[in-house]
């Protein structure tokens, strides 16, 4: 089973699906939707099959594939997954068919239907590839390739301001990619070289000067900070997600942006541990600023899609904070946070899209009293919001708790400040629900349907995941923990020693 090219197949299947849809004759373009859904479900089935073959106990890459690609450039077709990358691939495989089903009625013109659903499948192929890449240059290729379908999904199929938003997304991403490319080239120069000089496993413990390591670290970190996104290179996200279709925004924020935080773990920490420690104080400050800046902007935002985007800026601050606290608890929390945030954000974006389609407006004040019109959708919207604000019993609660606890072990003041962000999260989520759902019944010209059967199929798995990950997170954490242990061992990091005396005092003892 381990010799089977699982990962290559999971990249090839959606790519072939995209090509199949693109080649459909115009008179049968309506078949693009079921074909896209079938291919995405096949990828999901392969992901389930992957669980029978993968070995995450060691924390090292499993299901490795390696073939010569461009030996002159030192790169190879090298794939492999550990616990964290496997979970991110699984999240992409789960969310893609959900998003396709949510986007079922987004387009009706035959040519646009074909293009729309083909781009969604192509994006899935690149998402799997970027998380499975075990070669730095191959990772960079997938990292840049993702820009193509996202740019067209925003620019061709988005709403008002889509051209500006698509261009802003492209320019920010290309700028980050250019900086990263310089670092990738520099990494090959200082690395072992040869036909497989970009293999991640060969790039550990490199001998390089202090400032060389720091410069290379910054090249990767800047690109990942833009993708994450972190303050002050975040401004593209509200524009891009606000102008996108809900399904596109879900994949963009829920999955693609995780490439930034995943890259911080896989490349910044593991390849440049000393530089990571050097930069940790500054990154901690930037993460805290992201938490509060995103929260305050969400509180004041009137556009529903942009509001949800701002909440993600805040959440990514928590994830980055946990990564660079460099403790077992914080790292496990950050990895788990990536998964929970992906599903919570999907719930918010997709239900918000359903509400916007019915109201004909994205502005929060236009929705006052909407729970009296669509009580079913309002209920799901509330559940997704409660998951986002980390209500106990939801998966997000445990991940946020782990991040803050682990950060407190390393840096008490940073952990204490971050804890205040929890209050702000409750504020912007509850205010959003209050402004959109409560109040008098709105005056509508035509009756509005509540949640349909197709929409129930879309949201049901998400609600189930909120609850399952909150009540029984152990299977997911068991997959994450070996990877965390390996990363900390790889970089020679350990948890801070307890500061309190664990020896119990006896009566009459002196103090």
N, C-alpha and C positions, 0 to 999 in steps of 0.2 A: 504493500500500500504506500510506503514512504517513497518508493521510486516513481510513483505516478505524478505527472506534472500538474498537480492541483492548481497551483498559483498561475501558471501560464494559461491553463484552461479558463480560469476565472477572469483573466484579462481578455482572452480571445473571444469568449462567448458574447459579452455585451458589444464588443467591437464588431463581430460578425453580425449581430442583431442590428446594429446601427447601419451597416452596409446593406443588409437585406432590406431595411425600410427605405433607405435612400434610393434603391433600385426599383422600388415598386412602381408600376405604371400609375399614371394619374387617376385612371378610372377605378382603381382598387385602393386608393390612398387611405380609405376608411379602415383598411386592415392594419394600418400602422399602429393603432392603439393596442389591439389585442396581441399583435406580434411583439411589440415592445414589452408589454406586461408578461408575456410568456417567457421571453428571454431573461427578464429580470427575476422571475420566479425560478428559472433554471439556475441562475447565479446563487440565489438564496438556497436552493437545494444543494448545490455544490458546497456552500458554506457549512451547511449541516453535515455533509459528508466529510468536510475538513476536520470536524471534531473527532472523527474516528481515527484519523491518521496523525494529527498533530501531537507533539509532546512538549508541553509547556513547563514541566517540572524542573528542568535544568535552568530555565531562564534564557538559554541560548537559542539561536535561530533553529527552527525546525522546518521540515519540508523543503530543504534547500535545493535549488536548481542552479547550475552554473554552466554556461556555454560561452565560448569565445564570440565576441561581437565585433569590436573594433580594437584589435590588439595594439595597433599603432598609437591609440589614445589611452591605452591602459584600462579600457572598460570592457565589461562582459555582461551578458544577460544573466545576472545573478539575483535570485529571488529567495526569500526566506521570511519567516514570521516568528516573533516571540509572542508572549501573552498579550502585550499591549497592542501591537500591530494587528494581531488576529482579531481582537475585539473591535478595533476601528474598522477593519474590513467587514466584519459581521454587521456592524452598525450601518455601514454603507449599503450592504446587501439587503438589510431589513427596510431601510428608509426609501430606497429607490422604487420598489413596487408600490409602496404606500404613496409616494409622490406622484408616480405615474397614474395611479387610480384617482388621486385628488385632482390631477390636471386633465382628467378625461374630457371635460367640456370646455377647456380653455381655448381650443382652436377648432374651427370647422372647415376653413378653406383647405382643399386637398393638398396643395403644395406646402402650405405652412404647417399642416398637421404632420406631414412626413418629416420636414426639417426639425420641428419641435421635438418629436419623440426620438428621432435619430440622435439629436444632440444630447438628450438626456441619457441614452444608453452609452454614447461615446464618453460622456462624463463619468459614468460608472466605471468603465474600463480604466480610465486614467486614475480614478480614486483608488481602485484596487492596486494598480501598479505602483503608485507613490508610497503606499503603506507597506508593500511587499518588497520593494527594492532593497537589495543588500549590497549594492554598488553605488558609490556616491554620484558618479556621473549619470548613471541610469536614473537615480532618484531625481537629479536635476532635470533630466529630459521630461519625466512625468510631471514634475513640479511646474515646468513651463507649459507643457502641453495642456494642462488643465485650463489655462487661460482661454484657449480657443473656443471650446463649447460654452464656457460661462460668458465670454464676451458677446457671443451671438445670442445666447438665451436672454441676456439683459437687453442688448441693443436692438434685437429684432422683435422680441415678444414681450418686453416690459411695458410699463405704463407711462405716465407723464414724466418727462425728463429722462427717458431711458437712454438716449444717445449720450447725453452728458455723463450720466452715471456709468455707462459702459466704458466710456473713454477714461474717466477718472480711475475706475477699477483697473483698466489695462495699464495706465501710466504708472500707478503705484506699484502694481505687480511687476511690471517690466523693470522699474527702477530697483526694486528689491532683488529681482532675478539677476540683474547686471552685477550688482554688488556680490551676490552669491557666486556668480560665475568666476569672478576674479579670485574669490576664496577657494573655489573648487580647483582652479588651475594652480594656485599656490600650494594647496594640499598635495597635489601630485608631485610638485617640485621637491617638497620636503619629505615626501613619502618614500616607500620602498621602490617605486617605479615598476617597470616591466609591463607585461601584457595584462596583468591583473592588479595593477597598482591602485585601483580605486575600490577594491573590495574593503568593506567596512572592517572585517575581521583582521585585515593586514595593517590597518591604520591606527591601531591602538598603541599606546606607549611610544609615540614618535619622539625622536630627539630633535628639538628645535629650540631656538632662543626664546626668551621670555616675550619679547615684543613681537616676534613672528607669530607665536601662538595667540597672542592677544589680538593681533590684526586679523588673523584667520577666523578666530572666534567671532569678532565683530562682523565680518563679512557674512557669516551664516546667521548670526543673531539678528542683524538688521532685516534680512529677508524674512526670517521667521516672525519677527515682531510686526512687520507689515501684514503678513498673512494672518496672524493670530486673531484680531489686531490689537495692538497696545497703543496707549497714548504715548507720544503725540502723532503717531503714524496711522491713526484709526479712521480718519475722516471719510475714507472711501466707503466704509461699510454701511453706514446709514443711508447714503445715497444709493448704493448698489442694491441693497436689500429693499429699500423703500420703493425703488422703481421696478423691481422684479416681480414676476408672477410668484405667488406663494410657494409653489413647488420648487421653483428655482432658488428662492430665498432660503428654503429649508435645507436644500443640499449645500448651498453656499455657506451658510452660517453653521448648520448642524454637522457637516462633515468636512468640507474643504478647509475651513478655517482651522480645523484640528491638525492640519498638516504643519502649521506653525508651532503649536505646542508639542506635537510629536517630534518635530525636527529638533526642538530645544533639548529634548531628552536624548534622542538618538545621536545627534551630531555635536551640539554645543557641550553637553555634559560629558559624553563618552569620549569624544576626540580631543577636547580641550579642557580637561578638568581643572588645571591650575588657573587658566584664564577665566573659567566659570566662577571660581572662588573670588578672583580679583574683581569681577564685575558684579558679584552678588549684591553688595550694598546699593549700587545704582539701580539695578534691576528691581530690587525690592521696593525702592521708592517709586519707580515707574509703575509697578504692579499695583501699589496702593493708590496712586493717582488714578489709574485706570478704573479701579473699583469705585471710587467716589465720583469721579468725573462722569462715568457712564451712568451711575445711579441718579445723579442730579439732573443730567440731560434727559433721562427717561421720565423723571417726575414732571419736567416742564414740557415735554414733547406732546404735540397735538395730533400728529400723523400716526396712526396705529401701527403701520409697518415699520416706520422709523423708530417708534417707541420700543418695539420688541428688539430691534437692532441695537439700540443703546443698552438695553439690559444685557446683551451678550458682551458688549465691551466691558461691562462691570464683571461679568462672570469669568471672562478670560483673564482678568486681573487676578482673581482667586487662583486660577489654574497655574499661571506663571509664578505666583507667589509660592505655591506649594512645590513646584518643580525646583526652584532655586533655594528653598529652605534646606534641601538635600538631607532629609531624614526619611526613614522608612515609612513613617505614618503620612507625612506630607506628600511624598511621591506616589504612594498608593492612592491617597485621596485625590491628587490631581489627575491620575489616569482614570480613576473611577468617575471623577467630575466630567471628564471629556465625554464619557458615554452618557451619563445622565443629562448633561447639558444638550447633547445632540437630540435626544428623544423629547426633552421638555420644550426645546425651541421648536422642534417639528410640530408639537401639539399646538403651541401658540400661533405659529405662522399659518398652519393649515386651517385652523378654526377661524383665525382672523380673516383669511381669504374667503371662507364660506360666508362670514358675516358681511364682508365688504361687497361680495357679489350680490347679496340680497339688499343691502342698503344703498348701493351705488355711490358710496363715499368712503374714504379712508380716514376722515377726520373724526377724532374721538367725540367732540361735542354733538355730532350728528346721530350718535347712537344712544342717547339717553333713554332709559326705560326699555332697552331691547330685550331684557329677560322676560318681559311680558309678551313679547312677540314670538321669540324662538327660545322657549325655556330649555329645550334639549341642548341646543348649541351653547346657550349660556352656561349650563351645567358643566359641559366638557371644557369650555373656556376657563371656568373657575378651577377645575381640577388641574388643567395644564398650568395655570397661574400659581396654584398652591405648590405644584412640583417645582416651579421655577424659583419660588421664594424659600424653598427648602423646608417645607412643613415636615415635622417628624412623622415617620411612616412612609415618606416618599424617598426614592433613591437619592435625590439631590441633598437631602438632609445629611445623610451619612458622609457623602463625599465632601461636602462643605465642612462638616465637623472634623473630619480627618485632616483636611488642609489646615484649618486653624489650629488644631491641636499640635500637629507636626511642626507648624511654623512657630508656635509658642515654645516648643522645645529648643529651637535654634535661636529665636529672636523674640523675646517677650513683648517688646513694644510693637513690633510689626504684627504679631498675632493679636494683640489687644486692639490695635487700630482696625485691623481687618474684621474683627468681630463686630464692630460698629456697622460695617457694610451689610450685615444680616438685617439690621433694622431698616436700612434704606431699601433693601430688596423687598421687604414686606410692604414698605410705603409705596413704592412705584407699582407693584402688582395690585395691591388692594385699591389704590387710587384709580388705576386703569379699569378695574372691574366696576368700581363705583360709578365712574364717569360714563361708561358705556352701557351698563346693564341696569342700573337702578334709576328710580325716578318715575314720572308719569308715563303712561302709554303714549308712544309717538304717533302722530297723525300720518298715516300712509295712504297713498292713492290707490294701491292695489294690495290684496292679501299676500302675505309672505309665508312660504312653507317653512316648517321646522326641519330639523335634520332628516335627511333622506337615508335610504338603505345603503346607498353607495358611500355616503359620508360616514355612516355608522361603521362600515367595514374599514374605512380609513382610520378612524380615531380609536376603534376598539383595541387594536394591538398596542397603541401608544399608552392608553390608560392602563392596560394590563401590565406593561413594562414599568410604568411609574410605581405601581403597587408592588410588583414582584421584586424589583430591585431595592425597594425600600424595606420590605418585610424579610426577604431572604437574599441578601447580597453575597453570601459566602461563596457560591460557585464562581462568580465574577472576580471577587477578590482573590480566590485561590489561583485564578489564571494570572492575575496582575502581579501578585507578590513575588513569584520567582524572578520575573523580569526586573522588578525593583531591586531585589537582593543582588542580582547580577550586576546591574548598573552601579550600585553603591560599592560593590566589591571591585568592579572594574576601575573605578576612579579613586579607590582607596579612601572612601568616606565612611564614617560611622556616626551613629546617633550621639548627641551630647550626653555626657554623664549626668545622672540626676544630681541636682544641687541640694536637695533636702536629705537630711540624715534618715536613712530608712531603719535604723536601729531603734526599737522602742525604748523609751526611758522607763526606768523602774522607780517605784516609790522610794523617796529618800535620796535619789540621785541628785548630784549637783548640776546646776545649769549655768 
